[in-house]
């Protein structure tokens, strides 16, 4: 899923401002441009890289701003490498920051209170260059936050659940959204909801789906397991054009689910929930993580056979439990002395072990992780996925979605294609270009344990 932050921020800029957007998943950022002001939004594991980019630009007189969860949690550290930090939501803070900048009165921290999701402005869809990413779909937010309290989630304790007025969401889809012209028209009427949990309010989701039906669009989303247990709501989503759902299943081990404080996942319902989604014309993909306190050698060895019993190989994310610094899980591991020594922000990427699990050694977790990536993201499993699910429904676009899901399922192998990685925090080197630039610029990694 692509970030929508660039076009979201662009939609908050005054009309007289000239805007360019860049997404490093698609193209390198040019460092020789004479920009006045640059906003960076980044994940925790890209902090070292982003502060290199910021330092290089600042040396040329460009003013840089950092935003996102990492920047909001480490304000003092970030301000050593950026001119300003946005710690609140973008809607009130970006316009205020630009106004201050134009007057030469830039403040270091912007944390103005948002008026809520109704303040979200339409994204600048016309700035998206689909030629740089031919499989990308336009995205939109209907809600923010999540009502659940999973201990590893960066939202827990920081962001309550709230949603936009349905009429505003529908108007943006109908009148503002630009479509990907590639794939011979297949994606002309397809988009993604970028919400953390589109089903945070079942009542709101029903209202949204009813309003989507007349648009006759095809769309996907991420939501929590409890919504999939509601048969009538799943049927309504399918009627409204939903053909793809991602859910964080995380584990098929009850002890692991309990250790994550993820009580909304009812493992006894997994088979029924999966079959229901597919039979209603919705491709259900899910994420799994290893390294939780409930994991054992026996469970991780048997995981592929459990998935075979479920007739489901639609795994699009396989990661390692990550104690992000602002989460309850990080505080727990830090208090218990279980963070691995020398971890840096680069290690907190969801693919690197940063703590000592209760039942297994770090090396055992890594061995299981590498094995599972290679066993699950294979052509035979993709063939099983297609043969098991391709004929489950004849609703429009369902079979196309199942077929097009192939590359994403195979991508589960991608994290273990780098033979230089150990997947253990504090041991893997920073990427060569970043390391060389940090040496030249006198920058040091941010140590988090």
Buried (B, 14 or more C-beta within 10 A) or exposed (E): EBBBBBBBBBBBBEEEEEBEBBBEEBEEBEEEEEBEBBBBBBBBBBBBBBBBBBBBBBEEEBBBBBBBBBBBBBBEBBBEBBBBBBBBBBBBBBBBBBEBBBEEEBEEBBBBEBEEBEEBBBBBBEBBEBEEBEEBBBBBBBBBBBBBBBBBBBBBEEBEBBBBBBEBBBEBBEEBBBBBEBEEEBBEBBBBBBBBBBBBBBEBBBBBBEBBEEBEBBBBBBBBBBBBBBEEBBBBBBBBBBBBBBBBBBBBBBBBBBBBBBEBBBBEBBEEBBBBBBBBBBBBBBBBBBBBBBBBEEBBEBBBEEBEEBBBBBBBBBBBBBBBBBBBBBBBBBEEEBBBEEBBBBBBBBBBBBBBBBBBEBEBBBBBBBBBBEBBBBEEBBEBBBEBBEEBBEBEBBBBBBEBBBEBBBBBBEBBEEEEBBBBBBBBEBEEEBBEBBEEEEBEBBEBB
